[in-house]
Amino acid sequence: MQKIVINYPTRTGQVWPLYIAKEGGYYQKYGFDTSLVFGVHPAGIAMVVSGEAVMTAYPLELAMIAASKDGSLVAVASQYKKSLFALMAPKRFAGIRELKGKRIGVSQIGDAPYNYTIGLLNRVGLNQRDVEWIPLGSDVNSRAAALVSGRVDATMLTAPVYFKLEQEGFKSLGNISDFDEIYAPSVFLFKKSTITTNPGLAERLIEAHAEAIKRFYDDKAFAVKAYLAWNKEDRADVERVYDHYAQVNDYERVPYIPAAAVKYLLDHPMDERIAAQMRGYDFRKVIDNSLVDRLVKEGFFEKLYGPGIREEEERKAKLAFR
């Protein structure tokens, strides 16, 4: 068994397949003795760069920003589309435009909640300079606590955490899951040298997580059990999240990184400095769909899901970033 560490940067559905792969024995099946280590952005990038972790399951935008700095990182698969991620505020706010000049809580400037908030602000004609950003330095539970205590006026929260705040009288001003034009996928991010010195490592991890995703769709009871093993949430709330993700097929059976998501993130940078960095970079150097191509060619997904997956393979391959 090869001992490895994988970073998970959030305690949300974004990393649910990692929980299933761990609890269901799929890492072991593919030869890994895996430790899952939590750390919010930028900890995941730092762990991969230093070699402390072999990979992280990171938001595509943050992966693109990090990879375009020196080309030492590579994104190889995208198995998750987007979270149930709501911009929560007290009920005195009627809409997003009323947040102009208000305090918005994030874990770190530039993290996923920051980027998703900007996406929602942009939809009503606001931008990142129209609000005051309050970095809180921790995860979704800390952001929720800051909102309840009045330290911030609004913050992005994932389900099932925001379910509880709705019961307490807070309201959702917008949810990224309701807008197809807002892309928020996650990717598997590796250091290029890690893949070079460990042939087959990335492919086996894609396979392990693909099996976890199949188990997610096939076995609700086990999926919920695996989530609860890593997050002490209310079972009914987790089942509610499961039902939504299963209904919209939030986890990709054939995990190509889509070209449309890359284009969206290039068209919606978080600031002008990042825009300049990303605009002049050739992302074909750091976004690699060839490993998924290889698994398709070898028949891995067809063996896992049956012949019916061929149409999805062909459709996703045409939409993949090249």
PAROVO-870457 format. One record per residue (C-alpha): residue number from 1; residue in one letter; x, y, z. Coordinates in pm, 1 decimal, decimal comma. Last residue first. Example, Ala and Ser with C-alpha at 12.3 -4.5 7.8 and 13.67 -1.06 7.14 Angstrom:
+-----+----+----------+----------+----------+
|   i | aa |     east |    north |       up |
+-----+----+----------+----------+----------+
|   2 |  s |   1367,0 |   -106,0 |    714,0 |
|   1 |  a |   1230,0 |   -450,0 |    780,0 |
+-----+----+----------+----------+----------+
END
This chain:
+-----+----+----------+----------+----------+
|   i | aa |     east |    north |       up |
+-----+----+----------+----------+----------+
| 322 |  r |   -832,6 |   2119,5 |  -2524,7 |
| 321 |  f |  -1103,0 |   2180,9 |  -2266,6 |
| 320 |  a |  -1370,9 |   1912,4 |  -2285,7 |
| 319 |  l |  -1705,6 |   1964,3 |  -2459,4 |
| 318 |  k |  -1641,8 |   1707,8 |  -2734,9 |
| 317 |  a |  -1513,9 |   1457,4 |  -2477,5 |
| 316 |  k |  -1825,5 |   1510,2 |  -2266,5 |
| 315 |  r |  -2055,2 |   1411,2 |  -2553,0 |
| 314 |  e |  -1852,6 |   1104,6 |  -2651,9 |
| 313 |  e |  -1820,9 |    976,4 |  -2294,5 |
| 312 |  e |  -2187,9 |   1047,4 |  -2226,0 |
| 311 |  e |  -2291,2 |    843,6 |  -2530,4 |
| 310 |  r |  -2060,5 |    560,7 |  -2423,7 |
| 309 |  i |  -2200,3 |    539,7 |  -2068,6 |
| 308 |  g |  -2482,0 |    306,6 |  -2174,0 |
| 307 |  p |  -2227,6 |     29,4 |  -2233,9 |
| 306 |  g |  -2196,1 |    -37,9 |  -1858,4 |
| 305 |  y |  -2111,5 |    189,0 |  -1565,5 |
| 304 |  l |  -1777,3 |     56,0 |  -1436,2 |
| 303 |  k |  -1667,2 |   -140,5 |  -1742,3 |
| 302 |  e |  -1773,9 |    143,4 |  -1968,5 |
| 301 |  f |  -1589,7 |    389,4 |  -1744,2 |
| 300 |  f |  -1264,3 |    190,6 |  -1762,5 |
| 299 |  g |  -1280,9 |    112,2 |  -2133,4 |
| 298 |  e |   -911,4 |    168,1 |  -2208,0 |
| 297 |  k |  -1000,4 |    451,5 |  -2445,4 |
| 296 |  v |  -1211,6 |    621,3 |  -2177,9 |
| 295 |  l |   -931,4 |    582,8 |  -1922,4 |
| 294 |  r |   -685,1 |    733,0 |  -2171,4 |
| 293 |  d |   -909,3 |   1028,2 |  -2253,1 |
| 292 |  v |   -949,8 |   1088,0 |  -1876,1 |
| 291 |  l |   -571,0 |   1102,6 |  -1849,4 |
| 290 |  s |   -550,7 |   1329,8 |  -2155,8 |
| 289 |  n |   -777,2 |   1595,4 |  -2005,0 |
| 288 |  d |   -483,7 |   1807,6 |  -1886,7 |
| 287 |  i |   -524,3 |   2162,9 |  -1764,0 |
| 286 |  v |   -179,8 |   2309,1 |  -1684,5 |
| 285 |  k |     -6,7 |   2366,8 |  -2018,1 |
| 284 |  r |   -335,8 |   2393,4 |  -2208,4 |
| 283 |  f |   -392,6 |   2693,6 |  -1985,7 |
| 282 |  d |   -186,7 |   2917,1 |  -2212,6 |
| 281 |  y |   -145,2 |   3230,2 |  -2000,4 |
| 280 |  g |   -181,9 |   3595,4 |  -2099,4 |
| 279 |  r |   -535,4 |   3641,6 |  -1977,2 |
| 278 |  m |   -467,6 |   3461,3 |  -1649,3 |
| 277 |  q |   -208,5 |   3699,9 |  -1508,9 |
| 276 |  a |   -382,5 |   4011,2 |  -1640,5 |
| 275 |  a |   -718,1 |   3900,1 |  -1499,4 |
| 274 |  i |   -558,8 |   3819,9 |  -1164,2 |
| 273 |  r |   -432,9 |   4176,3 |  -1138,9 |
| 272 |  e |   -764,3 |   4312,7 |  -1265,1 |
| 271 |  d |   -972,1 |   4140,0 |   -998,4 |
| 270 |  m |  -1180,0 |   3824,8 |   -933,5 |
| 269 |  p |  -1171,2 |   3719,2 |  -1297,5 |
| 268 |  h |  -1501,6 |   3663,8 |  -1482,2 |
| 267 |  d |  -1423,7 |   3600,1 |  -1851,9 |
| 266 |  l |  -1135,4 |   3365,0 |  -1770,9 |
| 265 |  l |  -1359,5 |   3182,8 |  -1523,8 |
| 264 |  y |  -1636,1 |   3146,5 |  -1780,0 |
| 263 |  k |  -1394,1 |   3024,5 |  -2047,2 |
| 262 |  v |  -1254,7 |   2751,9 |  -1819,6 |
| 261 |  a |  -1606,7 |   2640,3 |  -1728,6 |
| 260 |  a |  -1711,9 |   2627,5 |  -2095,1 |
| 259 |  a |  -1406,2 |   2416,5 |  -2184,1 |
| 258 |  p |  -1518,5 |   2140,4 |  -1950,7 |
| 257 |  i |  -1270,4 |   1946,0 |  -1732,6 |
| 256 |  y |  -1353,5 |   1584,1 |  -1819,5 |
| 255 |  p |  -1477,5 |   1369,0 |  -1534,5 |
| 254 |  v |  -1687,7 |   1095,2 |  -1695,3 |
| 253 |  r |  -1934,8 |   1005,0 |  -1418,6 |
| 252 |  e |  -1947,7 |   1367,8 |  -1311,9 |
| 251 |  y |  -2101,6 |   1437,9 |   -973,0 |
| 250 |  d |  -2384,2 |   1691,6 |   -965,2 |
| 249 |  n |  -2628,2 |   1461,1 |  -1140,1 |
| 248 |  v |  -2913,6 |   1712,1 |  -1090,3 |
| 247 |  q |  -3138,4 |   1469,6 |   -900,4 |
| 246 |  a |  -2851,1 |   1301,9 |   -715,5 |
| 245 |  y |  -2718,7 |   1635,2 |   -589,8 |
| 244 |  h |  -3063,9 |   1746,8 |   -475,8 |
| 243 |  d |  -3147,9 |   1418,4 |   -301,8 |
| 242 |  y |  -2810,3 |   1410,9 |   -129,2 |
| 241 |  v |  -2858,3 |   1762,4 |      9,4 |
| 240 |  r |  -3192,8 |   1659,3 |    159,5 |
| 239 |  e |  -3034,3 |   1342,3 |    298,2 |
| 238 |  v |  -2769,5 |   1557,5 |    463,0 |
| 237 |  d |  -3039,7 |   1773,0 |    623,1 |
| 236 |  a |  -3227,4 |   1466,9 |    749,5 |
| 235 |  r |  -2906,7 |   1325,1 |    896,1 |
| 234 |  d |  -2830,4 |   1640,8 |   1096,4 |
| 233 |  e |  -2462,6 |   1723,9 |   1066,2 |
| 232 |  k |  -2151,2 |   1596,1 |   1238,5 |
| 231 |  n |  -1926,4 |   1593,5 |    932,7 |
| 230 |  w |  -1666,8 |   1325,5 |    850,9 |
| 229 |  a |  -1855,6 |   1007,1 |    941,7 |
| 228 |  l |  -2177,0 |   1187,9 |    850,7 |
| 227 |  y |  -2069,3 |   1203,0 |    487,3 |
| 226 |  a |  -1992,4 |    828,6 |    480,2 |
| 225 |  k |  -2330,3 |    742,7 |    634,9 |
| 224 |  v |  -2509,6 |    961,2 |    380,6 |
| 223 |  a |  -2333,3 |    787,1 |     92,8 |
| 222 |  f |  -2400,0 |    445,8 |    249,2 |
| 221 |  a |  -2773,2 |    507,0 |    274,7 |
| 220 |  k |  -2793,4 |    664,1 |    -70,5 |
| 219 |  d |  -2637,6 |    361,5 |   -242,6 |
| 218 |  d |  -2627,2 |    355,3 |   -622,8 |
| 217 |  y |  -2563,3 |    723,5 |   -702,5 |
| 216 |  f |  -2298,6 |    767,5 |   -435,6 |
| 215 |  r |  -2150,5 |    423,7 |   -505,5 |
| 214 |  k |  -2096,3 |    529,5 |   -867,8 |
| 213 |  i |  -1926,5 |    844,1 |   -739,4 |
| 212 |  a |  -1699,8 |    638,2 |   -513,3 |
| 211 |  e |  -1604,4 |    417,5 |   -807,2 |
| 210 |  a |  -1512,7 |    729,1 |  -1002,9 |
| 209 |  h |  -1312,6 |    847,9 |   -702,3 |
| 208 |  a |  -1099,1 |    534,2 |   -704,2 |
| 207 |  e |  -1057,3 |    552,6 |  -1082,3 |
| 206 |  i |   -944,2 |    916,3 |  -1075,6 |
| 205 |  l |   -701,8 |    820,6 |   -797,4 |
| 204 |  r |   -568,2 |    533,1 |  -1006,6 |
| 203 |  e |   -517,2 |    761,8 |  -1305,3 |
| 202 |  a |   -332,9 |   1020,3 |  -1093,3 |
| 201 |  l |    -89,0 |    766,3 |   -949,0 |
| 200 |  g |    -24,7 |    577,1 |  -1274,5 |
| 199 |  p |    336,8 |    681,9 |  -1298,4 |
| 198 |  n |    463,0 |    834,1 |   -971,3 |
| 197 |  t |    769,7 |   1046,6 |  -1054,3 |
| 196 |  t |    598,5 |   1232,8 |  -1337,4 |
| 195 |  i |    268,2 |   1272,2 |  -1150,3 |
| 194 |  t |    442,8 |   1420,4 |   -847,5 |
| 193 |  s |    656,5 |   1641,5 |  -1074,3 |
| 192 |  k |    344,3 |   1797,4 |  -1222,8 |
| 191 |  k |    213,4 |   1894,7 |   -878,8 |
| 190 |  f |   -144,5 |   1779,0 |   -862,0 |
| 189 |  l |   -487,8 |   1938,3 |   -865,7 |
| 188 |  f |   -802,3 |   1727,4 |   -893,7 |
| 187 |  v |  -1071,0 |   1967,9 |  -1003,2 |
| 186 |  s |  -1374,0 |   2146,9 |   -859,8 |
| 185 |  p |  -1654,0 |   2299,5 |  -1062,0 |
| 184 |  a |  -1808,0 |   2645,4 |  -1002,6 |
| 183 |  y |  -1959,9 |   2768,3 |  -1328,3 |
| 182 |  i |  -2219,9 |   3044,5 |  -1306,2 |
| 181 |  e |  -2422,6 |   3045,7 |  -1630,3 |
| 180 |  d |  -2639,2 |   2758,9 |  -1506,9 |
| 179 |  f |  -2777,1 |   2979,0 |  -1230,4 |
| 178 |  d |  -2989,4 |   2819,3 |   -957,6 |
| 177 |  s |  -2697,5 |   2624,5 |   -806,6 |
| 176 |  i |  -2526,8 |   2957,9 |   -737,3 |
| 175 |  n |  -2787,9 |   3037,6 |   -473,3 |
| 174 |  g |  -2920,0 |   3390,2 |   -417,7 |
| 173 |  l |  -3047,6 |   3621,1 |   -143,8 |
| 172 |  s |  -3102,7 |   3327,8 |     91,3 |
| 171 |  k |  -3279,3 |   3426,9 |    412,4 |
| 170 |  f |  -3211,8 |   3425,1 |    785,6 |
| 169 |  g |  -3500,0 |   3350,1 |   1019,8 |
| 168 |  e |  -3357,2 |   3080,6 |   1246,2 |
| 167 |  q |  -3496,6 |   2800,4 |   1028,0 |
| 166 |  e |  -3316,8 |   2955,1 |    731,6 |
| 165 |  l |  -3001,6 |   2950,5 |    942,8 |
| 164 |  k |  -3035,1 |   2575,8 |    992,8 |
| 163 |  f |  -3069,1 |   2510,8 |    618,7 |
| 162 |  y |  -2759,2 |   2727,2 |    562,7 |
| 161 |  v |  -2534,7 |   2461,4 |    713,5 |
| 160 |  p |  -2675,4 |   2176,9 |    498,7 |
| 159 |  a |  -2591,3 |   2317,9 |    253,1 |
| 158 |  t |  -2315,2 |   2563,6 |    179,7 |
| 157 |  l |  -2285,5 |   2917,3 |    307,4 |
| 156 |  m |  -2187,4 |   3240,7 |    132,2 |
| 155 |  t |  -2184,9 |   3536,2 |    369,8 |
| 154 |  a |  -2392,9 |   3837,3 |    465,1 |
| 153 |  d |  -2401,1 |   4128,9 |    711,2 |
| 152 |  v |  -2088,4 |   4031,4 |    902,0 |
| 151 |  r |  -2002,7 |   4041,3 |   1273,2 |
| 150 |  g |  -2374,0 |   4018,1 |   1348,4 |
| 149 |  s |  -2340,9 |   3715,8 |   1577,2 |
| 148 |  v |  -2547,0 |   3496,2 |   1341,5 |
| 147 |  l |  -2338,9 |   3600,8 |   1041,8 |
| 146 |  a |  -2006,8 |   3540,0 |   1216,5 |
| 145 |  a |  -2128,3 |   3198,8 |   1334,7 |
| 144 |  a |  -2222,2 |   3102,3 |    977,8 |
| 143 |  r |  -1878,0 |   3207,4 |    852,7 |
| 142 |  s |  -1716,5 |   3002,9 |   1128,5 |
| 141 |  n |  -1923,6 |   2699,2 |   1031,8 |
| 140 |  v |  -1829,8 |   2737,2 |    665,8 |
| 139 |  d |  -1456,3 |   2714,7 |    731,4 |
| 138 |  s |  -1181,6 |   2928,9 |    880,1 |
| 137 |  g |   -985,1 |   3249,4 |    837,4 |
| 136 |  l |  -1262,6 |   3502,9 |    890,1 |
| 135 |  p |  -1173,4 |   3748,2 |    614,0 |
| 134 |  i |  -1424,3 |   4040,7 |    613,4 |
| 133 |  w |  -1478,3 |   4193,2 |    268,5 |
| 132 |  e |  -1646,2 |   4535,2 |    247,5 |
| 131 |  v |  -1879,0 |   4570,7 |    -51,7 |
| 130 |  d |  -1894,4 |   4770,8 |   -376,9 |
| 129 |  r |  -1532,2 |   4701,7 |   -468,7 |
| 128 |  q |  -1608,5 |   4335,5 |   -550,7 |
| 127 |  n |  -1862,0 |   4430,4 |   -816,6 |
| 126 |  l |  -2229,2 |   4526,9 |   -836,6 |
| 125 |  g |  -2460,2 |   4521,1 |  -1140,3 |
| 124 |  v |  -2717,0 |   4270,5 |  -1016,5 |
| 123 |  r |  -2561,2 |   3959,8 |  -1176,3 |
| 122 |  n |  -2214,4 |   4084,3 |  -1085,7 |
| 121 |  l |  -2294,5 |   4053,9 |   -716,1 |
| 120 |  l |  -2386,6 |   3686,7 |   -763,2 |
| 119 |  g |  -2058,1 |   3604,1 |   -934,7 |
| 118 |  i |  -1868,9 |   3815,5 |   -680,5 |
| 117 |  t |  -2021,8 |   3606,4 |   -402,8 |
| 116 |  y |  -1905,8 |   3291,4 |   -582,1 |
| 115 |  n |  -1547,3 |   3421,7 |   -595,4 |
| 114 |  y |  -1535,0 |   3517,4 |   -227,8 |
| 113 |  p |  -1699,8 |   3189,9 |   -120,0 |
| 112 |  a |  -1436,4 |   3001,8 |   -328,1 |
| 111 |  d |  -1132,2 |   3176,0 |   -181,5 |
| 110 |  g |   -981,0 |   3498,9 |   -315,9 |
| 109 |  i |   -984,8 |   3690,6 |     11,5 |
| 108 |  q |   -990,7 |   3426,2 |    282,0 |
| 107 |  s |  -1267,3 |   3255,1 |    482,2 |
| 106 |  v |  -1526,7 |   3499,2 |    355,7 |
| 105 |  g |  -1773,9 |   3729,7 |    532,6 |
| 104 |  i |  -1939,3 |   4018,3 |    349,1 |
| 103 |  r |  -1973,4 |   4353,9 |    528,2 |
| 102 |  k |  -2207,9 |   4607,1 |    365,8 |
| 101 |  g |  -2137,5 |   4897,3 |    129,1 |
| 100 |  k |  -2374,8 |   4760,3 |   -134,2 |
|  99 |  l |  -2555,6 |   4463,9 |     23,7 |
|  98 |  e |  -2895,6 |   4610,0 |    -72,6 |
|  97 |  r |  -2829,2 |   4507,8 |   -433,5 |
|  96 |  i |  -2841,8 |   4142,6 |   -325,2 |
|  95 |  g |  -3208,1 |   4151,9 |   -230,8 |
|  94 |  a |  -3468,5 |   4225,8 |     36,3 |
|  93 |  f |  -3225,4 |   4255,9 |    327,2 |
|  92 |  r |  -3411,4 |   4276,5 |    659,6 |
|  91 |  k |  -3429,2 |   3895,4 |    655,0 |
|  90 |  p |  -3072,7 |   3866,2 |    778,6 |
|  89 |  a |  -2826,9 |   3744,9 |    512,9 |
|  88 |  m |  -2726,1 |   3425,6 |    336,1 |
|  87 |  l |  -2563,5 |   3399,8 |     -7,2 |
|  86 |  a |  -2636,7 |   3034,4 |    -81,1 |
|  85 |  f |  -2410,1 |   2756,7 |   -208,6 |
|  84 |  l |  -2570,3 |   2425,3 |   -304,3 |
|  83 |  s |  -2240,9 |   2320,5 |   -452,5 |
|  82 |  k |  -2113,7 |   2299,4 |   -808,2 |
|  81 |  k |  -2010,8 |   2060,6 |  -1086,9 |
|  80 |  y |  -1798,2 |   1789,0 |   -923,2 |
|  79 |  q |  -1575,7 |   1522,3 |  -1080,5 |
|  78 |  s |  -1331,4 |   1745,2 |  -1264,3 |
|  77 |  a |  -1009,5 |   1576,1 |  -1376,1 |
|  76 |  v |   -640,7 |   1644,2 |  -1443,8 |
|  75 |  a |   -548,6 |   1986,8 |  -1307,8 |
|  74 |  v |   -173,0 |   2051,3 |  -1325,4 |
|  73 |  l |     74,3 |   2239,8 |  -1107,4 |
|  72 |  s |    429,8 |   2359,0 |  -1182,1 |
|  71 |  g |    326,2 |   2609,7 |  -1449,7 |
|  70 |  d |    478,9 |   2907,4 |  -1267,8 |
|  69 |  k |    194,9 |   3139,4 |  -1171,3 |
|  68 |  s |    -65,1 |   2989,7 |  -1404,7 |
|  67 |  a |   -115,1 |   2685,1 |  -1182,5 |
|  66 |  a |   -216,7 |   2889,5 |   -879,2 |
|  65 |  i |   -471,9 |   3099,7 |  -1065,2 |
|  64 |  m |   -609,6 |   2800,9 |  -1255,1 |
|  63 |  a |   -645,5 |   2595,1 |   -935,8 |
|  62 |  l |   -822,8 |   2883,4 |   -763,7 |
|  61 |  e |  -1067,0 |   2904,2 |  -1054,4 |
|  60 |  l |  -1117,8 |   2527,0 |  -1072,8 |
|  59 |  p |  -1216,9 |   2492,4 |   -707,0 |
|  58 |  y |   -983,9 |   2239,5 |   -544,5 |
|  57 |  a |   -983,0 |   1867,2 |   -468,2 |
|  56 |  t |   -620,9 |   1846,9 |   -350,4 |
|  55 |  m |   -339,0 |   1620,7 |   -456,7 |
|  54 |  v |    -21,8 |   1438,5 |   -350,4 |
|  53 |  a |    -16,3 |   1612,6 |    -12,6 |
|  52 |  e |    292,2 |   1712,7 |    190,5 |
|  51 |  g |    480,6 |   1757,9 |   -135,5 |
|  50 |  s |    550,7 |   2124,6 |    -66,8 |
|  49 |  v |    349,7 |   2241,2 |   -369,5 |
|  48 |  v |     59,3 |   2010,3 |   -286,8 |
|  47 |  m |     42,3 |   2115,5 |     78,7 |
|  46 |  a |     75,7 |   2484,8 |     -9,2 |
|  45 |  i |   -205,3 |   2462,9 |   -264,0 |
|  44 |  g |   -431,7 |   2295,3 |    -10,8 |
|  43 |  a |   -345,1 |   2545,2 |    264,4 |
|  42 |  p |   -445,6 |   2845,5 |     52,0 |
|  41 |  h |   -738,2 |   2786,6 |     90,7 |
|  40 |  v |   -892,1 |   2584,4 |    374,1 |
|  39 |  g |   -717,2 |   2282,1 |    525,2 |
|  38 |  f |   -852,2 |   1935,1 |    599,9 |
|  37 |  v |   -634,5 |   1625,0 |    573,9 |
|  36 |  l |   -757,0 |   1297,9 |    422,3 |
|  35 |  s |   -506,3 |   1019,4 |    492,4 |
|  34 |  t |   -486,4 |    746,2 |    230,6 |
|  33 |  d |   -326,4 |    401,4 |    236,9 |
|  32 |  f |   -347,1 |    361,8 |   -139,5 |
|  31 |  g |   -332,7 |     51,9 |   -360,5 |
|  30 |  y |   -634,0 |     94,3 |   -587,6 |
|  29 |  k |   -865,1 |   -113,9 |   -371,7 |
|  28 |  q |   -733,5 |     65,5 |    -62,8 |
|  27 |  y |   -850,8 |    399,7 |   -199,3 |
|  26 |  y |  -1185,3 |    240,1 |   -278,5 |
|  25 |  g |  -1237,3 |    111,6 |     75,6 |
|  24 |  g |  -1591,2 |    245,1 |    114,6 |
|  23 |  e |  -1512,3 |    485,8 |    400,8 |
|  22 |  k |  -1218,9 |    649,6 |    222,8 |
|  21 |  a |  -1362,1 |    656,5 |   -129,4 |
|  20 |  i |  -1696,5 |    763,7 |     15,2 |
|  19 |  y |  -1540,6 |   1054,5 |    204,7 |
|  18 |  l |  -1345,5 |   1158,3 |   -104,3 |
|  17 |  p |  -1665,3 |   1137,3 |   -311,7 |
|  16 |  w |  -1824,7 |   1391,1 |    -72,9 |
|  15 |  v |  -1550,9 |   1648,6 |   -136,7 |
|  14 |  q |  -1754,5 |   1921,9 |   -305,7 |
|  13 |  g |  -2053,8 |   1815,7 |    -96,2 |
|  12 |  t |  -1916,3 |   2026,9 |    183,8 |
|  11 |  r |  -1644,5 |   2034,5 |    448,5 |
|  10 |  t |  -1398,1 |   2238,0 |    244,3 |
|   9 |  p |  -1034,0 |   2233,8 |    139,9 |
|   8 |  y |   -977,5 |   1855,8 |    123,7 |
|   7 |  n |   -609,8 |   1769,2 |    108,8 |
|   6 |  i |   -501,5 |   1421,4 |      8,8 |
|   5 |  v |   -213,5 |   1244,7 |    186,2 |
|   4 |  i |    -53,3 |    927,1 |     53,6 |
|   3 |  k |     84,6 |    597,7 |    185,3 |
|   2 |  q |    128,4 |    344,5 |    -94,7 |
|   1 |  m |      0,0 |      0,0 |      0,0 |
+-----+----+----------+----------+----------+
END
